[in-house]
Amino acid sequence: MKNIIQIIKENLKLILIVLAIGLIIGIIIGKITNQHINTSTTHVDESTHQHIDELTNQVWT
């Protein structure tokens, strides 16, 4: 049993390292692509925020 738990713990460290590297790469790619998409998403963001505001107003009233 101890060996299985030890293997899982070692794999968890490896998984966390891979996820951290993936996250960093994802952020870098996201920043690069965000510069290209930035102009087209501003309208979407505004309408989404408006929609969220309407929903929160309905919830609170």
PyMOL CGO cylinders between C-alpha atoms (Angstrom):
from pymol import cmd
from pymol.cgo import CYLINDER

trace = [
    CYLINDER, 0.00, 0.00, 0.00, 2.77, 2.47, 0.88, 0.3, 1, 1, 1, 1, 1, 1,
    CYLINDER, 2.77, 2.47, 0.88, 4.38, 1.99, -2.53, 0.3, 1, 1, 1, 1, 1, 1,
    CYLINDER, 4.38, 1.99, -2.53, 1.11, 2.83, -4.34, 0.3, 1, 1, 1, 1, 1, 1,
    CYLINDER, 1.11, 2.83, -4.34, 0.63, 6.00, -2.27, 0.3, 1, 1, 1, 1, 1, 1,
    CYLINDER, 0.63, 6.00, -2.27, 4.25, 7.02, -2.91, 0.3, 1, 1, 1, 1, 1, 1,
    CYLINDER, 4.25, 7.02, -2.91, 3.83, 6.50, -6.68, 0.3, 1, 1, 1, 1, 1, 1,
    CYLINDER, 3.83, 6.50, -6.68, 0.65, 8.61, -6.65, 0.3, 1, 1, 1, 1, 1, 1,
    CYLINDER, 0.65, 8.61, -6.65, 2.41, 11.40, -4.73, 0.3, 1, 1, 1, 1, 1, 1,
    CYLINDER, 2.41, 11.40, -4.73, 5.34, 11.39, -7.17, 0.3, 1, 1, 1, 1, 1, 1,
    CYLINDER, 5.34, 11.39, -7.17, 2.95, 11.49, -10.12, 0.3, 1, 1, 1, 1, 1, 1,
    CYLINDER, 2.95, 11.49, -10.12, 1.01, 14.36, -8.51, 0.3, 1, 1, 1, 1, 1, 1,
    CYLINDER, 1.01, 14.36, -8.51, 4.20, 16.43, -8.38, 0.3, 1, 1, 1, 1, 1, 1,
    CYLINDER, 4.20, 16.43, -8.38, 4.84, 15.64, -12.05, 0.3, 1, 1, 1, 1, 1, 1,
    CYLINDER, 4.84, 15.64, -12.05, 1.23, 16.47, -12.97, 0.3, 1, 1, 1, 1, 1, 1,
    CYLINDER, 1.23, 16.47, -12.97, 1.42, 19.78, -11.09, 0.3, 1, 1, 1, 1, 1, 1,
    CYLINDER, 1.42, 19.78, -11.09, 4.69, 20.69, -12.83, 0.3, 1, 1, 1, 1, 1, 1,
    CYLINDER, 4.69, 20.69, -12.83, 3.19, 19.88, -16.25, 0.3, 1, 1, 1, 1, 1, 1,
    CYLINDER, 3.19, 19.88, -16.25, 0.06, 21.91, -15.43, 0.3, 1, 1, 1, 1, 1, 1,
    CYLINDER, 0.06, 21.91, -15.43, 2.18, 24.87, -14.27, 0.3, 1, 1, 1, 1, 1, 1,
    CYLINDER, 2.18, 24.87, -14.27, 4.26, 24.78, -17.47, 0.3, 1, 1, 1, 1, 1, 1,
    CYLINDER, 4.26, 24.78, -17.47, 1.06, 24.45, -19.53, 0.3, 1, 1, 1, 1, 1, 1,
    CYLINDER, 1.06, 24.45, -19.53, -0.46, 27.42, -17.72, 0.3, 1, 1, 1, 1, 1, 1,
    CYLINDER, -0.46, 27.42, -17.72, 2.60, 29.59, -18.37, 0.3, 1, 1, 1, 1, 1, 1,
    CYLINDER, 2.60, 29.59, -18.37, 2.65, 28.60, -22.07, 0.3, 1, 1, 1, 1, 1, 1,
    CYLINDER, 2.65, 28.60, -22.07, -1.11, 29.22, -22.24, 0.3, 1, 1, 1, 1, 1, 1,
    CYLINDER, -1.11, 29.22, -22.24, -0.71, 32.71, -20.78, 0.3, 1, 1, 1, 1, 1, 1,
    CYLINDER, -0.71, 32.71, -20.78, 2.07, 33.54, -23.25, 0.3, 1, 1, 1, 1, 1, 1,
    CYLINDER, 2.07, 33.54, -23.25, 0.03, 32.27, -26.22, 0.3, 1, 1, 1, 1, 1, 1,
    CYLINDER, 0.03, 32.27, -26.22, -3.03, 34.04, -24.83, 0.3, 1, 1, 1, 1, 1, 1,
    CYLINDER, -3.03, 34.04, -24.83, -1.20, 37.37, -24.67, 0.3, 1, 1, 1, 1, 1, 1,
    CYLINDER, -1.20, 37.37, -24.67, 0.09, 36.96, -28.23, 0.3, 1, 1, 1, 1, 1, 1,
    CYLINDER, 0.09, 36.96, -28.23, -3.33, 36.05, -29.66, 0.3, 1, 1, 1, 1, 1, 1,
    CYLINDER, -3.33, 36.05, -29.66, -5.09, 38.60, -27.45, 0.3, 1, 1, 1, 1, 1, 1,
    CYLINDER, -5.09, 38.60, -27.45, -3.28, 41.42, -29.28, 0.3, 1, 1, 1, 1, 1, 1,
    CYLINDER, -3.28, 41.42, -29.28, -4.82, 40.23, -32.56, 0.3, 1, 1, 1, 1, 1, 1,
    CYLINDER, -4.82, 40.23, -32.56, -8.32, 39.58, -31.17, 0.3, 1, 1, 1, 1, 1, 1,
    CYLINDER, -8.32, 39.58, -31.17, -8.43, 42.54, -28.77, 0.3, 1, 1, 1, 1, 1, 1,
    CYLINDER, -8.43, 42.54, -28.77, -10.24, 44.94, -31.09, 0.3, 1, 1, 1, 1, 1, 1,
    CYLINDER, -10.24, 44.94, -31.09, -13.03, 42.49, -32.01, 0.3, 1, 1, 1, 1, 1, 1,
    CYLINDER, -13.03, 42.49, -32.01, -13.77, 41.36, -28.44, 0.3, 1, 1, 1, 1, 1, 1,
    CYLINDER, -13.77, 41.36, -28.44, -14.32, 44.78, -26.86, 0.3, 1, 1, 1, 1, 1, 1,
    CYLINDER, -14.32, 44.78, -26.86, -17.89, 44.96, -28.17, 0.3, 1, 1, 1, 1, 1, 1,
    CYLINDER, -17.89, 44.96, -28.17, -18.60, 41.43, -26.93, 0.3, 1, 1, 1, 1, 1, 1,
    CYLINDER, -18.60, 41.43, -26.93, -17.19, 42.28, -23.50, 0.3, 1, 1, 1, 1, 1, 1,
    CYLINDER, -17.19, 42.28, -23.50, -19.39, 45.38, -23.20, 0.3, 1, 1, 1, 1, 1, 1,
    CYLINDER, -19.39, 45.38, -23.20, -22.56, 43.51, -24.14, 0.3, 1, 1, 1, 1, 1, 1,
    CYLINDER, -22.56, 43.51, -24.14, -21.62, 40.63, -21.83, 0.3, 1, 1, 1, 1, 1, 1,
    CYLINDER, -21.62, 40.63, -21.83, -21.06, 43.02, -18.91, 0.3, 1, 1, 1, 1, 1, 1,
    CYLINDER, -21.06, 43.02, -18.91, -24.41, 44.66, -19.66, 0.3, 1, 1, 1, 1, 1, 1,
    CYLINDER, -24.41, 44.66, -19.66, -26.11, 41.26, -19.65, 0.3, 1, 1, 1, 1, 1, 1,
    CYLINDER, -26.11, 41.26, -19.65, -24.43, 40.28, -16.36, 0.3, 1, 1, 1, 1, 1, 1,
    CYLINDER, -24.43, 40.28, -16.36, -25.48, 43.61, -14.80, 0.3, 1, 1, 1, 1, 1, 1,
    CYLINDER, -25.48, 43.61, -14.80, -29.08, 42.96, -15.84, 0.3, 1, 1, 1, 1, 1, 1,
    CYLINDER, -29.08, 42.96, -15.84, -28.96, 39.47, -14.33, 0.3, 1, 1, 1, 1, 1, 1,
    CYLINDER, -28.96, 39.47, -14.33, -27.47, 40.72, -11.04, 0.3, 1, 1, 1, 1, 1, 1,
    CYLINDER, -27.47, 40.72, -11.04, -30.11, 43.44, -10.84, 0.3, 1, 1, 1, 1, 1, 1,
    CYLINDER, -30.11, 43.44, -10.84, -32.82, 40.79, -11.25, 0.3, 1, 1, 1, 1, 1, 1,
    CYLINDER, -32.82, 40.79, -11.25, -31.24, 38.67, -8.50, 0.3, 1, 1, 1, 1, 1, 1,
    CYLINDER, -31.24, 38.67, -8.50, -30.86, 41.52, -6.01, 0.3, 1, 1, 1, 1, 1, 1,
    CYLINDER, -30.86, 41.52, -6.01, -34.31, 43.07, -6.50, 0.3, 1, 1, 1, 1, 1, 1,
]
cmd.load_cgo(trace, "trace")
